[in-house]
Amino acid sequence: MSPDPREARVKRLLEGPYPAVPPDLAAGAAARGDRLLRRRRALRRIGWSLVWAAVVAFVVWASLTGAWSTPSSEVSPPW
């Protein structure tokens, strides 16, 4: 059975010289992660603020219009 060429290539890659890693790679990744976290946190705060504003607006509307009270009948029943 002949050896798998992909396996031989992977072994050569693992044995060979490793590529140089840029010195600012970790700092750049950390800065990008911080930006993503800040953006997510801001979007979450905006979302919750909108939800609370909608709840407050609904409660104010319902209390002013009496949304759950039964309407008074304008026509009296016949006698």
Phi, psi and omega per residue, in radians:
M1 nan 2.294 -3.111
S2 -1.424 2.564 -3.137
P3 -1.173 2.608 -3.131
D4 -1.240 2.193 -3.117
P5 -1.152 -0.539 3.115
R6 -1.181 -0.683 3.131
E7 -1.145 -0.716 3.119
A8 -1.121 -0.676 3.130
R9 -1.150 -0.733 3.119
V10 -1.106 -0.726 3.120
K11 -1.082 -0.716 3.104
R12 -1.107 -0.697 3.130
L13 -1.131 -0.680 -3.116
L14 -1.276 -0.536 -3.130
E15 -1.463 -0.510 -3.017
G16 -1.245 -3.099 3.117
P17 -1.191 2.440 -3.118
Y18 -1.436 2.518 3.121
P19 -1.201 2.635 -3.134
A20 -1.281 2.381 3.111
V21 -1.656 2.308 3.113
P22 -1.036 2.455 -3.067
P23 -1.173 -0.431 -3.101
D24 -1.723 0.266 -3.095
L25 -1.118 -0.811 -3.115
A26 -1.149 -0.731 3.138
A27 -1.140 -0.709 3.110
G28 -1.138 -0.712 3.112
A29 -1.146 -0.701 3.124
A30 -1.147 -0.707 3.124
A31 -1.146 -0.708 3.117
R32 -1.130 -0.717 3.102
G33 -1.090 -0.714 3.105
D34 -1.094 -0.739 3.115
R35 -1.093 -0.744 3.136
L36 -1.114 -0.733 3.127
L37 -1.127 -0.742 3.121
R38 -1.100 -0.727 -3.141
R39 -1.124 -0.772 3.114
R40 -1.090 -0.744 -3.129
R41 -1.118 -0.720 3.130
A42 -1.152 -0.751 3.120
L43 -1.124 -0.657 3.110
R44 -1.145 -0.729 3.115
R45 -1.127 -0.737 3.114
I46 -1.105 -0.748 3.125
G47 -1.062 -0.826 3.128
W48 -1.154 -0.615 3.088
S49 -1.105 -0.724 3.102
L50 -1.139 -0.682 3.106
V51 -1.099 -0.802 -3.138
W52 -1.134 -0.683 3.103
A53 -1.103 -0.693 3.108
A54 -1.151 -0.705 3.115
V55 -1.121 -0.789 3.132
V56 -1.109 -0.761 3.130
A57 -1.096 -0.702 3.120
F58 -1.152 -0.743 3.140
V59 -1.128 -0.739 3.115
V60 -1.110 -0.796 3.125
W61 -1.065 -0.773 -3.104
A62 -1.168 -0.637 -3.131
S63 -1.293 -0.556 3.135
L64 -1.347 -0.638 -3.080
T65 -1.636 -0.174 -3.104
G66 1.098 0.933 -2.994
A67 -1.086 -0.480 -3.084
W68 -1.806 0.008 3.111
S69 -1.408 2.564 -3.136
T70 -1.305 2.411 -3.139
P71 -1.242 2.501 3.129
S72 -1.269 2.466 -3.140
S73 -1.372 2.286 -3.112
E74 -1.564 -0.239 3.130
V75 -1.963 2.195 3.128
S76 -1.399 2.588 -3.136
P77 -1.177 2.599 -3.138
P78 -1.235 2.572 3.109
W79 -1.824 nan nan
